[in-house]
Amino acid sequence: MSKKLMLSKSILSTLKGQLLLGLLCALLLLAGLVLGMAWQVGKVMVQETNMAHMRYEADLIADEVTQQIDHRFEALERLNRILGMSNDPEWLGYELRKNDALLAWFDAIVVSDSNGKIVSDWPTLIGRVGLETSELEYFKMLKGARRPYVSEPFVGRASKRSMVLVSVPRLDSNGRFAGFIGGVVSLDSSGLFKRLATIRLGSEGYAAVSTATGKVLYHPNRVLINNDTFDATTIPLLDLALDGWQGDGVGKLLDGRIGLQSYAQVWPANWVVGLFLPLEQAQQPLSGFIHKLWWIWVVAAALMMPVLWWLLARILTPLSRLEKQIGYVGLGRRSYVDLKTNMQELKQVASTFNRVESERQQLVEHLQEREAFLDSVLNASPQGMFVADFGGNITYMNPALLEILGIESDIPMEAWLEQIHNDDRSGAKDMWAHSLKTGNDYVRQLRFIRSDKEMLWLDIHARVVMLSQGGHSLGLVGVVKDITERREQEALQRWEAEHDPLTGLLNRRGFERRLEEAFADFQKTSTPSALLLFDLDHFKPVNDEGGHALGDEMLRRIAQVVAWEVRRSDHVARQGGDEFGVLLPSCTLGQAQRIAESLRQAVSEVSVVHEGKEYTVTLSIGVTSFDETDTNVEDALSRADAASYDAKGKGRDSVVVKLAKAQDPMSIFE
């Protein structure tokens, strides 16, 4: 089995085998299209033919049942004229026996008076004379409509069979209702639906009759006749026919399948005749025909395969010769191919191959010179340089780059990539993959941890190398610069730009930037932030008596105490002179007040000594928080500054909390 499988794989791997497979697939597709079109067209034709037949049969059945009902109405009308208006039981019984021939159409005949009481019947059935029918459906219809009427089906008391009553009203000379004459018709044995028994709609098609109310009068499944559980709404087209529609269509049958349906009305009895044929049975002959056509195609295709195989072998003979000559060129036994054939495509292939081979030879001659030149340039370059292919693999790093990274040339790429800083590695890889995919330049600054634990900042710029002819890319060439010193200098400059050189705290610029950021967070997410502003009470004597050196010492000590007392997430700033500010992000006003009290207490314990005299200072702290009414940070700063002045007005060394006017309960008195 494995040898056969390998043989079939080797055949399919050849051009001849693939062409043969392609032809077979084309034939299969063509056969599928033809058979599919035949199936679609055939379905329409079969459906139309069956519909026409069912429509014809439904009309015939409806006409015949209509005639049966009309004949029975006419017979009862004749009997009505004979009986007249008499309600004498003996005379009525005598006349009914004289018209005994009516029993060929009826199982029994009954006569009622104007009140619905049965006064005579034939054949006589004990208990039928005297029966009250005034509350029954057919009596009310006859009395109200005063025209012939066929009742809803009912079950006979004696026979236990399903029946209907065909009846005509008895009217006096003035047109007044005087009772009715009715003929009982058995749905089983009267011959009323004998035409339906002769209908042949295949093995599963059938005909049925129901009243306009949905009661089944005739059906091959006898259980459904006069069965109250039957629901006509499960068959949408039948439900439509019960409302008076007649015609045909395709829809759901009682068993849930889709089938062809045709309906006709029996107007005198208000009945509906329906013919039903499952769609799958209607299409069964067509399905068999399509199946036979399929097997005919399979046999024809099997017979054609050897012929196609031989024909393809003849056509592809020049291609085999071309293959051999190309092999000889590769081995150096030929310098070009010379194919003698009339096939223009193969001639073009041979010509193109000879041209490409000539160009390749020229390129090979210059390749070693160019490689030597490139190696010299890269090795002599003082900058780190590398070459990568489009698989993302770095294939070459010059000595300068190896020295910068502190690695050996034989270390695998996966190993030294792990030395990229964790925070930069993922972004660097994503950018590298993007450049490989799009051909855009790779520009990135990242941190690299050398084997001696020294961290470097590297600036990497790689560019796609394109061939001058055709615009094809060979890979990427990159330059790597060590920018560690520059980054450190930039970081120092950024720190100095936002920090006070004396205390190391934030300066006014740095403090205002953080205020703006906290206010933006408050506006977006309603994150609460508190603000403390204070300056030093009694600081002037320190400067005046001890000099600026003593004042600077006092400022440094206070800065250390304040930075120690607040949270690590808080921002402390010296805004100038002896003015300080503290920003407390994500801090409620109550927490801010407690922190301010701890600052006031801690700073009151700080002192400096000059010429035997001890100097201390206190804090007058203003506390506030961002409010929804604030339009910018200046509103909060002004509020905190005003609170600080209020603290000084209270005698200094105190904490004053000031809210926005909308929140301040004392604002109503202003």
FIDREN-844046 format. One record per residue (C-alpha): x, z, y. Coordinates in Angstrom, 3 decimals. Layout:
! residues N
- px:pz:py
- X:Z:Y
...
! end
This chain:
! residues 670
- px:pz:py
- 0.000:0.000:0.000
- 2.850:0.838:2.396
- 4.536:-2.527:1.713
- 1.314:-4.367:2.585
- 0.994:-2.338:5.763
- 4.577:-3.074:6.785
- 4.056:-6.771:6.041
- 0.928:-6.926:8.194
- 2.772:-5.153:11.032
- 5.689:-7.587:10.840
- 3.302:-10.550:10.954
- 1.460:-9.169:13.981
- 4.768:-8.543:15.765
- 5.493:-12.302:15.767
- 4.210:-14.703:18.398
- 2.503:-16.762:15.694
- 0.714:-13.709:14.327
- -0.355:-12.610:17.808
- -1.639:-16.090:18.662
- -3.589:-16.166:15.412
- -4.986:-12.725:16.158
- -5.878:-13.880:19.670
- -7.716:-16.920:18.313
- -9.627:-14.769:15.866
- -10.509:-12.320:18.640
- -11.686:-15.236:20.802
- -13.819:-16.528:17.915
- -15.151:-13.035:17.340
- -16.014:-12.700:21.012
- -17.653:-16.131:21.027
- -19.638:-15.285:17.908
- -20.663:-11.970:19.429
- -21.819:-13.685:22.620
- -23.746:-16.365:20.723
- -25.352:-13.855:18.365
- -26.108:-11.536:21.280
- -27.783:-14.327:23.242
- -29.676:-15.408:20.116
- -30.789:-11.811:19.614
- -31.978:-11.446:23.201
- -33.789:-14.802:23.270
- -35.197:-14.194:19.789
- -36.482:-10.760:20.785
- -38.413:-12.261:23.682
- -39.854:-15.035:21.522
- -40.751:-12.669:18.677
- -42.368:-10.256:21.081
- -44.379:-12.986:22.824
- -45.508:-14.469:19.487
- -46.578:-11.120:18.086
- -48.282:-10.198:21.334
- -50.286:-13.434:21.322
- -51.327:-12.837:17.706
- -52.274:-9.210:18.367
- -54.193:-10.178:21.511
- -56.154:-12.755:19.519
- -56.894:-10.300:16.702
- -57.923:-7.540:19.136
- -60.377:-9.885:20.861
- -61.834:-10.995:17.508
- -62.304:-7.407:16.358
- -63.857:-6.377:19.666
- -66.255:-9.367:19.566
- -67.270:-8.601:16.006
- -67.848:-4.895:16.654
- -69.772:-5.814:19.817
- -72.026:-8.124:17.765
- -72.522:-5.361:15.192
- -73.618:-2.934:17.916
- -75.793:-5.535:19.690
- -77.577:-6.423:16.415
- -78.306:-2.754:15.793
- -79.595:-2.288:19.345
- -81.891:-5.354:18.924
- -83.197:-4.067:15.578
- -84.017:-0.669:17.094
- -85.709:-2.344:20.087
- -87.937:-4.352:17.732
- -88.806:-1.180:15.836
- -89.504:0.540:19.174
- -92.065:-2.139:20.083
- -93.722:-1.703:16.666
- -93.951:2.093:16.855
- -95.193:2.209:20.420
- -95.802:5.627:22.003
- -97.386:7.356:18.993
- -95.842:10.642:17.823
- -98.064:10.959:14.700
- -95.606:11.865:11.891
- -97.674:10.233:9.109
- -98.127:6.961:10.942
- -94.481:6.917:12.090
- -93.297:7.618:8.533
- -95.498:4.803:7.219
- -94.063:2.317:9.727
- -90.497:3.434:9.055
- -90.955:2.867:5.317
- -92.372:-0.606:6.044
- -89.092:-1.415:7.904
- -86.958:-0.212:5.054
- -84.723:-3.290:5.524
- -83.119:-1.566:8.521
- -81.285:0.731:6.100
- -78.887:-2.148:5.490
- -77.516:-1.404:8.992
- -78.280:2.323:9.246
- -77.851:5.277:6.943
- -80.983:6.848:8.414
- -83.535:6.311:11.212
- -84.973:9.130:13.340
- -87.713:9.240:16.015
- -88.013:11.935:18.696
- -90.620:12.851:21.263
- -89.991:13.211:24.982
- -88.679:16.755:24.536
- -86.009:15.731:22.067
- -87.782:17.062:18.970
- -87.377:14.890:15.833
- -90.939:13.946:14.750
- -90.103:11.513:11.911
- -87.153:10.233:9.867
- -86.389:7.852:7.039
- -85.087:8.407:4.407
- -86.553:11.864:4.645
- -84.030:14.699:4.822
- -85.247:18.280:4.552
- -84.758:20.068:7.851
- -84.273:16.981:9.978
- -87.942:16.729:11.168
- -88.425:19.373:13.814
- -84.761:19.397:14.793
- -84.254:20.016:18.546
- -81.864:17.530:20.226
- -82.622:18.223:23.893
- -79.254:19.929:24.416
- -77.247:17.272:22.583
- -75.041:14.782:24.394
- -76.787:11.597:23.309
- -80.319:12.886:24.242
- -79.163:13.705:27.775
- -77.521:10.292:28.137
- -80.624:8.451:26.877
- -82.991:10.448:29.080
- -80.788:10.012:32.136
- -79.617:6.387:31.726
- -82.725:5.052:29.832
- -80.729:2.337:28.124
- -79.288:1.879:24.599
- -76.485:4.292:23.835
- -73.976:5.037:21.071
- -73.210:8.735:20.673
- -69.906:10.497:20.246
- -68.950:10.896:16.540
- -70.313:13.919:14.673
- -70.256:15.245:11.097
- -73.475:14.880:9.075
- -74.950:18.157:7.843
- -75.719:16.907:4.340
- -73.148:14.158:3.761
- -70.270:15.905:5.614
- -69.166:12.467:6.774
- -68.324:11.302:10.281
- -71.199:9.422:11.902
- -72.473:8.057:15.212
- -76.042:7.658:16.417
- -77.033:4.210:17.738
- -80.175:4.818:19.772
- -82.602:3.239:22.264
- -85.000:5.085:24.620
- -88.783:5.049:24.166
- -90.410:4.239:27.516
- -94.170:4.232:28.247
- -95.951:1.582:30.302
- -94.985:3.389:33.486
- -91.306:3.496:32.503
- -91.383:7.227:31.788
- -89.064:8.581:29.069
- -91.024:9.332:25.870
- -88.190:10.027:23.406
- -85.820:7.852:21.440
- -85.377:5.904:18.211
- -81.963:6.310:16.643
- -80.082:4.871:13.715
- -77.411:6.982:12.031
- -74.315:4.911:11.227
- -71.620:6.239:8.885
- -68.098:5.463:10.054
- -66.955:5.176:6.424
- -69.550:3.059:4.624
- -71.599:1.193:7.213
- -69.351:-1.868:7.333
- -69.122:-1.483:11.084
- -65.338:-1.701:10.963
- -64.949:-3.934:7.917
- -63.034:-6.479:10.003
- -60.315:-3.871:10.669
- -59.640:-3.385:6.966
- -58.639:-7.072:6.674
- -56.050:-6.921:9.479
- -52.472:-7.463:8.272
- -49.719:-6.472:10.698
- -46.849:-6.071:8.271
- -46.232:-2.890:6.321
- -46.523:-0.529:9.293
- -48.843:-2.273:11.783
- -52.462:-1.162:11.992
- -55.705:-1.346:13.988
- -57.753:1.559:15.321
- -60.963:2.205:17.268
- -61.743:5.150:19.511
- -64.391:6.184:21.995
- -63.696:6.191:25.712
- -63.302:9.968:25.460
- -60.412:9.614:22.991
- -62.279:10.450:19.749
- -60.897:8.309:16.876
- -63.615:6.288:15.029
- -61.366:4.256:12.748
- -57.697:4.719:11.795
- -55.665:4.116:8.608
- -54.829:7.808:8.692
- -58.282:9.243:7.868
- -57.239:12.699:9.045
- -57.328:11.516:12.678
- -60.988:10.321:12.530
- -63.175:12.579:14.667
- -60.259:15.047:14.920
- -60.324:17.222:18.045
- -56.534:17.749:17.916
- -55.775:14.077:18.642
- -54.306:13.709:22.165
- -54.584:10.180:23.567
- -52.286:10.984:26.498
- -49.297:10.887:24.110
- -49.770:7.075:24.041
- -49.620:5.992:27.720
- -51.127:2.516:27.199
- -54.014:3.945:25.120
- -54.678:6.501:27.844
- -54.902:3.602:30.291
- -57.249:1.656:27.982
- -59.606:4.653:27.765
- -60.142:4.196:31.519
- -61.376:0.622:30.955
- -58.138:-1.390:30.965
- -57.658:-4.096:28.341
- -54.504:-6.066:27.686
- -51.205:-5.688:25.865
- -47.775:-4.221:26.377
- -44.848:-2.319:24.899
- -44.907:1.462:24.808
- -44.660:4.664:22.815
- -46.711:5.024:19.631
- -48.256:8.152:18.139
- -45.146:8.889:16.017
- -42.840:8.562:19.046
- -41.509:5.089:18.193
- -41.755:2.116:20.551
- -44.213:-0.574:19.512
- -46.271:-3.567:20.589
- -49.852:-2.677:21.569
- -52.965:-4.709:22.392
- -56.325:-3.321:23.559
- -59.836:-4.771:23.905
- -63.062:-3.097:25.054
- -66.355:-2.872:23.128
- -68.500:-2.494:26.228
- -71.974:-1.869:24.640
- -70.628:1.177:22.755
- -67.959:2.161:25.315
- -65.312:1.923:22.588
- -61.693:0.751:22.633
- -60.115:-1.430:19.911
- -56.347:-1.125:19.612
- -53.721:-2.967:17.524
- -50.295:-1.359:17.017
- -47.052:-2.798:15.600
- -43.702:-0.908:15.631
- -41.093:-2.892:17.553
- -38.498:-2.538:14.809
- -40.877:-4.143:12.284
- -41.703:-6.956:14.681
- -37.992:-7.656:15.057
- -37.162:-7.276:11.367
- -37.256:-11.030:10.538
- -35.051:-11.759:13.548
- -32.615:-9.015:12.493
- -32.311:-10.548:9.035
- -31.662:-13.975:10.544
- -28.927:-12.629:12.859
- -27.354:-10.791:9.894
- -27.157:-14.023:7.894
- -25.601:-15.873:10.847
- -22.939:-13.144:11.115
- -21.874:-13.512:7.492
- -21.794:-17.283:7.857
- -19.347:-16.862:10.752
- -17.198:-14.402:8.775
- -16.898:-16.857:5.860
- -16.122:-19.729:8.245
- -13.433:-17.669:10.028
- -11.820:-16.710:6.702
- -11.658:-20.366:5.692
- -10.155:-21.353:9.057
- -7.300:-18.807:9.006
- -4.902:-20.766:6.695
- -5.448:-23.926:8.724
- -4.814:-22.097:11.996
- -1.699:-20.439:10.551
- -0.213:-23.800:9.512
- -1.102:-25.395:12.862
- 0.528:-22.570:14.865
- 3.668:-22.778:12.715
- 4.002:-26.471:13.590
- 3.427:-25.834:17.308
- 5.968:-22.974:17.529
- 8.858:-24.694:15.717
- 10.673:-25.602:19.022
- 10.365:-21.978:20.100
- 12.271:-20.859:16.997
- 15.070:-23.290:17.836
- 15.169:-21.907:21.386
- 15.476:-18.380:19.995
- 18.507:-19.357:17.860
- 20.295:-21.057:20.747
- 19.773:-18.038:23.040
- 21.244:-15.869:20.295
- 24.308:-18.124:20.128
- 24.708:-17.820:23.915
- 24.650:-14.054:23.595
- 27.356:-14.199:20.900
- 29.492:-16.489:23.050
- 29.202:-19.427:20.638
- 27.371:-21.496:23.279
- 27.526:-21.500:27.062
- 24.000:-22.866:27.580
- 20.883:-23.942:25.630
- 20.027:-27.571:24.977
- 16.481:-27.882:23.609
- 15.029:-31.219:22.587
- 11.261:-30.939:22.779
- 8.290:-32.533:24.507
- 6.792:-29.176:25.472
- 7.200:-28.859:29.253
- 6.824:-25.058:29.169
- 9.769:-24.636:26.760
- 11.880:-27.037:28.823
- 11.217:-24.889:31.895
- 12.128:-21.732:29.967
- 15.412:-23.305:28.790
- 16.244:-24.488:32.326
- 15.500:-21.070:33.811
- 17.582:-19.346:31.147
- 20.573:-21.620:31.843
- 20.311:-20.891:35.577
- 20.028:-17.121:35.051
- 22.957:-17.146:32.612
- 25.106:-18.968:35.142
- 24.254:-16.441:37.852
- 24.895:-13.579:35.446
- 28.360:-14.853:34.677
- 29.140:-14.980:38.392
- 27.855:-11.440:38.891
- 29.901:-10.128:35.967
- 33.030:-11.598:37.513
- 32.502:-9.623:40.746
- 31.083:-6.463:39.184
- 34.376:-4.732:38.361
- 35.758:-5.395:41.841
- 32.647:-3.942:43.467
- 32.658:-0.908:41.190
- 36.271:-0.186:41.994
- 35.603:-0.568:45.724
- 32.556:1.759:45.572
- 34.461:4.413:43.633
- 37.228:4.351:46.250
- 34.768:4.722:49.149
- 32.860:7.575:47.545
- 35.929:9.472:46.388
- 37.589:9.201:49.805
- 34.514:10.278:51.788
- 34.821:13.798:53.317
- 31.052:14.222:53.094
- 29.164:15.077:49.921
- 27.571:11.983:48.415
- 25.560:11.258:45.277
- 23.860:8.354:43.466
- 20.547:8.634:41.570
- 18.566:6.195:39.450
- 14.800:5.732:39.743
- 14.249:8.044:36.814
- 15.213:10.836:39.187
- 18.542:11.548:37.462
- 21.671:11.994:39.604
- 24.260:9.806:37.916
- 27.251:10.402:40.241
- 28.510:13.094:42.676
- 31.724:12.559:44.648
- 34.494:15.224:44.727
- 33.474:16.446:48.201
- 29.958:17.275:46.967
- 31.277:18.994:43.833
- 33.505:21.141:46.040
- 30.609:22.035:48.396
- 28.387:23.101:45.496
- 31.196:24.771:43.587
- 30.356:23.067:40.297
- 32.164:20.879:37.773
- 31.287:17.217:37.198
- 30.351:17.838:33.557
- 27.688:20.513:34.291
- 24.208:19.213:33.327
- 21.864:18.446:36.189
- 19.230:20.889:34.843
- 21.743:23.756:35.100
- 22.815:23.400:38.737
- 19.236:22.577:39.866
- 18.379:26.181:38.952
- 20.839:27.305:41.636
- 18.530:26.006:44.374
- 16.821:28.952:46.076
- 13.506:29.885:44.415
- 11.552:29.456:47.652
- 12.913:25.928:48.175
- 13.067:24.578:44.594
- 9.414:23.601:44.114
- 9.115:21.833:47.483
- 12.412:20.010:46.942
- 11.273:18.715:43.542
- 7.907:17.571:44.918
- 9.560:15.706:47.791
- 12.065:14.134:45.362
- 9.221:12.889:43.120
- 7.376:11.508:46.171
- 10.451:9.573:47.352
- 10.995:8.129:43.879
- 7.357:7.005:43.742
- 7.022:5.543:47.246
- 10.592:4.448:47.999
- 10.621:6.498:51.232
- 13.765:8.295:52.439
- 14.383:11.780:51.056
- 15.085:14.198:53.929
- 15.228:17.905:53.164
- 16.986:21.125:54.160
- 17.267:23.768:51.446
- 19.249:26.811:50.341
- 21.723:26.621:47.441
- 23.251:29.650:45.674
- 26.807:28.911:44.564
- 28.241:30.397:41.395
- 30.189:32.906:43.574
- 26.790:34.086:45.012
- 27.443:32.549:48.438
- 24.283:31.037:49.897
- 24.583:27.652:51.592
- 22.172:25.744:53.789
- 22.313:22.044:52.801
- 20.987:19.033:54.695
- 20.164:16.177:52.269
- 19.347:12.612:53.253
- 18.889:9.971:50.532
- 17.865:6.340:50.957
- 16.679:3.627:48.582
- 19.280:0.907:47.901
- 17.730:-2.582:47.899
- 19.181:-5.828:46.566
- 19.656:-8.517:49.181
- 17.812:-11.053:46.997
- 14.312:-10.408:45.740
- 13.914:-7.018:47.411
- 14.430:-5.076:44.151
- 15.674:-1.460:44.300
- 18.622:-0.080:42.323
- 18.203:3.622:43.047
- 19.015:6.153:45.761
- 22.261:6.993:47.562
- 22.356:10.339:49.348
- 24.532:12.297:51.802
- 24.781:16.111:51.658
- 25.988:18.225:54.626
- 26.804:21.944:54.681
- 24.847:23.269:57.702
- 25.148:26.983:56.868
- 27.039:27.876:60.055
- 24.647:25.911:62.224
- 21.603:27.574:60.648
- 23.086:31.028:61.147
- 23.810:30.243:64.799
- 20.252:28.942:65.302
- 18.804:32.074:63.666
- 20.914:34.295:65.948
- 19.787:32.359:69.012
- 16.144:32.661:67.992
- 16.567:36.421:67.489
- 18.283:36.898:70.827
- 15.587:34.876:72.599
- 12.874:37.349:71.543
- 14.706:40.715:71.339
- 15.992:43.258:73.831
- 19.799:43.522:73.537
- 19.868:47.228:74.435
- 17.316:48.623:71.960
- 16.976:45.785:69.434
- 13.200:45.847:70.002
- 11.111:42.813:70.903
- 11.352:41.710:74.497
- 8.406:40.663:76.641
- 8.535:37.044:75.363
- 8.603:38.013:71.700
- 5.891:40.637:72.224
- 3.564:38.178:73.987
- 3.972:35.602:71.186
- 2.926:38.163:68.579
- 0.027:39.252:70.782
- -1.200:35.647:70.930
- -0.953:35.321:67.130
- -2.870:38.581:66.535
- -5.546:37.562:69.078
- -5.947:34.178:67.323
- -6.441:35.986:63.977
- -9.012:38.268:65.633
- -10.964:35.268:66.951
- -10.906:33.494:63.577
- -11.423:36.365:61.111
- -12.387:39.345:63.324
- -9.269:41.174:62.082
- -9.002:44.316:64.270
- -5.763:44.951:66.175
- -4.882:47.796:68.540
- -2.528:47.817:71.542
- -0.480:50.708:73.002
- 1.210:50.499:76.431
- 3.287:53.313:77.909
- 6.240:54.049:80.155
- 8.430:57.143:80.290
- 7.442:60.158:82.399
- 10.359:61.874:84.275
- 12.798:59.077:83.417
- 14.034:58.558:86.972
- 16.077:61.842:87.074
- 17.912:60.749:83.915
- 19.110:57.577:85.624
- 19.727:59.139:89.022
- 21.645:62.231:87.850
- 23.231:61.003:84.622
- 23.753:57.373:85.527
- 22.654:54.214:83.773
- 24.745:54.972:80.692
- 22.735:58.150:80.100
- 19.493:56.266:80.799
- 20.463:53.550:78.287
- 21.221:56.218:75.678
- 17.790:57.772:76.276
- 16.117:54.349:75.909
- 17.947:53.647:72.620
- 16.947:57.013:71.146
- 13.328:56.571:72.161
- 13.318:53.042:70.668
- 14.584:54.436:67.352
- 11.947:57.206:67.311
- 9.075:54.837:68.151
- 10.192:52.274:65.531
- 10.407:55.109:62.970
- 6.942:56.526:63.739
- 4.911:53.263:63.553
- 4.169:51.210:60.461
- 6.536:48.536:59.162
- 3.950:45.876:59.957
- 3.661:46.954:63.613
- 5.539:45.318:66.501
- 7.381:47.491:69.064
- 8.641:45.963:72.319
- 10.575:47.009:75.389
- 8.987:44.896:78.086
- 11.424:45.889:80.808
- 12.877:49.049:82.355
- 11.141:52.050:80.760
- 7.954:50.083:79.847
- 7.118:49.817:76.145
- 4.350:48.229:74.095
- 3.213:48.563:70.480
- 0.974:46.024:68.685
- -0.822:47.469:65.649
- -2.234:44.569:63.551
- -5.156:45.325:61.196
- -5.585:48.732:62.766
- -8.771:50.478:63.920
- -9.012:52.272:67.227
- -9.134:55.679:65.512
- -5.943:54.973:63.579
- -4.283:53.726:66.779
- -5.171:56.949:68.610
- -3.602:59.062:65.831
- -0.436:56.912:65.910
- -0.287:57.271:69.711
- -0.497:61.080:69.415
- 2.340:61.100:66.852
- 4.445:58.931:69.223
- 3.740:61.249:72.153
- 4.757:64.295:70.094
- 7.872:62.655:68.622
- 9.188:61.344:71.966
- 8.676:64.753:73.648
- 11.302:66.123:71.242
- 13.950:63.531:72.212
- 16.604:64.740:74.668
- 19.997:63.831:76.127
- 22.580:66.185:77.682
- 24.720:65.555:80.759
- 27.117:68.143:82.262
- 25.372:70.950:80.432
- 21.848:69.888:81.508
- 19.289:68.694:78.953
- 16.925:65.914:79.940
- 13.585:65.109:78.205
- 10.790:62.671:78.877
- 7.098:62.366:77.918
- 4.722:59.452:77.348
- 1.553:58.469:79.157
- -0.028:56.153:76.559
- -2.915:53.764:77.102
- -4.758:52.680:73.926
- -7.219:49.805:73.461
- -8.170:47.141:70.951
- -9.207:43.495:70.993
- -12.876:42.996:71.815
- -15.290:40.092:71.354
- -15.697:39.907:75.125
- -11.963:39.266:75.631
- -11.186:35.701:76.646
- -7.418:36.085:76.222
- -4.739:38.705:75.575
- -4.489:39.472:79.296
- -7.863:41.229:79.112
- -6.559:43.631:76.456
- -3.229:44.112:78.294
- -5.021:44.955:81.537
- -7.253:47.447:79.724
- -4.281:49.164:78.028
- -2.329:49.243:81.309
- -5.286:50.815:83.105
- -5.567:53.429:80.352
- -1.851:54.239:80.782
- -2.379:54.818:84.526
- -5.356:57.048:83.705
- -3.076:59.074:81.399
- -0.593:59.534:84.245
- -3.447:60.567:86.513
- -4.343:63.339:84.083
- -0.945:64.922:84.525
- 1.137:62.718:82.206
- 2.089:63.455:78.565
- -1.330:62.363:77.281
- -3.182:59.586:75.432
- -6.147:57.744:76.959
- -8.336:55.325:74.976
- -10.073:52.630:76.966
- -12.733:50.320:75.499
- -14.245:47.142:76.843
- -17.112:47.761:79.275
- -19.625:46.527:76.684
- -18.482:49.293:74.309
- -17.530:52.053:76.753
- -20.462:54.516:76.968
- -19.257:55.607:80.434
- -19.495:52.058:81.780
- -23.197:52.557:82.593
- -22.188:54.959:85.365
- -19.791:52.517:87.043
! end
